[in-house]
Amino acid sequence: MSDWFAVEQVGPGAWLVAEPGHVNCFLVAGTDRAVLVDTGLGIADIGAVVRRLTDRPVLAVNTHGHSDHRGGNRFFADVAAHPAAAAALTSAVPAQALAEYLAVAREQLAAYERIRAVDDRFFHLFGAATRPRPLPPGADAWTVPAGPAPAALAAGERIDLGGRALTVLFTPGHSPDSICLLDEAHGLLFAGDTLITGDFWAHTPDTDIERFAATLRWLDEEVGGSVSTIFPAHTLRYAVGPSFLRRAAAAFANVAAGRSAGVPGADLLRRPALRHDFGDFTILRPMPGAHRASR
Ligand SMILES: [Zn+2]
């Protein structure tokens, strides 16, 4: 069994299945079946981890078609997503993109190893669910082939798991095919890249900043008063309260309206980006005059 994944129960029948420092996937189980929210990088077999947690049939749901959310789709027979994600999910991820990501993953692991002793002595921020792991065996042979054709999810659709349900919320902005999944009865929101407790990626050709701002305003009005925990797909802060959604919505309104200047900088792949800093999160925007980064 791979040590690549960190598993932590985050509620009744709900687990974080993380590739710490990379992607946070979540498994939600009912009495009849389970949903895996995103399938991660695909650099190790997330299907095997999930089958240890539930013996029910598993539907893999992608919050959007970006490669780091669907890498493990090939480990599942049943996949569902917004229809606009279908083309990406049924295409292979280019080897060059994986090679670039792998280089950054090695940098990230080396950075963690440098700070580990200091963290253990002074700060204690890293825990079992968040310590970055050595790359899994065979990482150099990593490929992400075309995945199975996804079933189409509609806005407002309820995915019945038996005794609990997930509601599909259409949340375009980060990408045109972004969705969130709401577990209304338990007050949980699985946010994908629509909420990020670090760098919001709003600088790629996929992003529509006005739609992103409108989505976050709508999401705050729709569920901000009723959810207790929100689970974003990236960074080690994998669970936040609804106040984070409110602050993100306000920040996006400012950026979309041109009321925030931003500072020239870069994203984690060292591509140029204008960084709008809001304290515990940052909104990345394209550098004026620069070619937009893609992901
Ligand atoms: Zn994304």
Boltz pocket constraint, residues with backbone or C-beta under 6 A from the ligand:
constraints:
  - pocket:
      binder: B
      contacts: [[A, 64], [A, 66], [A, 174], [A, 175], [A, 193], [A, 201]]
      max_distance: 6.0
